[in-house]
Amino acid sequence: MFILIIFLFSFPSLMRDTPPKLLQPHGSLTKEELRKERRREANRKCAQRKRKREQEAFQELEGSVAKLRTEVQLLHEELTRLHKENKELDEENNSIQEEISKMHGMKLSAKFVISSAVDEV
């Protein structure tokens, strides 16, 4: 038993995971030591739950990031498509405006020719 205690004190990481009964002869703990050990155990469990919650929150955030990246990609593709469609509509609009200008120009020319002919008579 004595050798085990010396061995455990030589390796603190083992001592942390060793039940307190093995640390003292006959497993006797004072009330204060028992209270401290219970508190340590409660703190370990609390820290473990906190790490688990943080891990779950991190995974949830990773999922949100993935969804948002997908959404950004889709919106970028839609924006590209809309820019292309807008350019095509602008070109069509300009073409129609040119045709209208030509048609109005022809009408104005025809009116001018007709009114000039009338004036001459």
Secondary structure, 3 states (H helix, E strand, C coil): CHHHHHHHHHCHHHHHHCCHHHCCHHHCCCHHHHHHHHHHHHHHHHHHHHHHHHHHHHHHHHHHHHHHHHHHHHHHHHHHHHHHHHHHHHHHHHHHHHHHHHHHHHHHHHHHHHHHHHHHC
